Amino acid sequence: LAKTTQPISMDSYEGQEVNITCSHNNIATNDYITWYQQFPSQGPRFIIQGYKTKVTNEVASLFIPADRKSSTLSLPRVSLSDTAVYYCLVGAGGGGFKTIFGAGTRLFVKA
Amino acid sequence: DTEVTQTPKHLVMGMTNKKSLKCEQHMGHRAMYWYKQKAKKPPELMFVYSYEKLSINESVPSRFSPECPNSSLLNLHLHALQPEDSALYLCASSRGQGLNTEAFFGQGTRLTVV
């Protein structure tokens, strides 16, 4: 499984756009990139997943460059309730799907 | 129904006790997982069941014993635990072995071993 590297923590203010970058130099051809959000004492929650280029849903965008060695989660106009830990995961599903979490990024949104 | 339900929410047990954690999903998912999470750390994978068969055991001590009675249920049997096993235990499920599989997590069981 590809190892991921993210910033340990980030600060932002309400209303700003937040970009969290994840490095995954050893990503394999059939690996997908997935981001999860976790609040204290709750299970992680799926945010977005992509394979290449750009993916957008109602809560976030995911930008993946052509070499796929990194990816950027973009959260538009964050609010206080977006304060959480964000995990970037890289892996494929075949042969017994494993979801291995990296260290994650603690995002603090201030008023 | 996109929920994974875990019971109990909290559990306190002695080191000589036997207890079980339960997890249930009705999304038709064929892969189910147990994770352990210590405070301020990421979840650590313990076990993966695929089509009701144990497919991955991440070298977990035998005092943790998983069981998958059917496609909707996953249990984790606990026996002779140590205080360092105190943690949040998370269950998750996903569609299966697809390349773009999203995992759904339960709220977890907060376990304290005394």
Interface residues (C-beta under 8 A of the other chain):
Chain A: N30 Y32 T34 S41 Q42 G43 P44 R45 F46 Q49 Y51 Y87 A92 G93 G94 G95 G96 F97 K98 T99 I100 F101 G102 A103 G104
Chain B: V4 A31 Y33 P42 P43 E44 L45 V48 S50 S55 I56 L88 L90 A92 S94 G96 Q97 G98 L99 N100 T101 E102 A103 F104 F105 G106 Q107 G108 R110
